[in-house]
């Protein structure tokens, strides 16, 4: 798929790869090793690729309480925006 087409999909908030995998049951059958009719009945759970600072902060706090970290870590510097 061209970069222009990917840009159009992205502009509308569509993940091209996920859309392609959901629509192409034959391709999924090749990797999952199930017959295409079975694959067509399956639904994929949409994946979330965002990480909130509070989620990381919670884990770092747990690690700190268990002496797994020797110093504080600035969560805002860990997330690229």
Secondary structure as the mmCIF struct_conf table of DSSP 4:
data_model
#
loop_
_struct_conf.conf_type_id
_struct_conf.id
_struct_conf.beg_label_comp_id
_struct_conf.beg_label_asym_id
_struct_conf.beg_label_seq_id
_struct_conf.end_label_comp_id
_struct_conf.end_label_asym_id
_struct_conf.end_label_seq_id
HELX_RH_AL_P HELX_RH_AL_P1 UNK A 3 UNK A 11
TURN_TY1_P TURN_TY1_P1 UNK A 12 UNK A 13
HELX_RH_AL_P HELX_RH_AL_P2 UNK A 16 UNK A 23
HELX_RH_AL_P HELX_RH_AL_P3 UNK A 25 UNK A 32
TURN_TY1_P TURN_TY1_P2 UNK A 33 UNK A 33
BEND BEND1 UNK A 34 UNK A 34
HELX_RH_AL_P HELX_RH_AL_P4 UNK A 36 UNK A 41
HELX_LH_PP_P HELX_LH_PP_P1 UNK A 44 UNK A 48
HELX_RH_AL_P HELX_RH_AL_P5 UNK A 53 UNK A 65
TURN_TY1_P TURN_TY1_P3 UNK A 66 UNK A 67
BEND BEND2 UNK A 70 UNK A 71
HELX_RH_AL_P HELX_RH_AL_P6 UNK A 75 UNK A 78
BEND BEND3 UNK A 79 UNK A 79
#
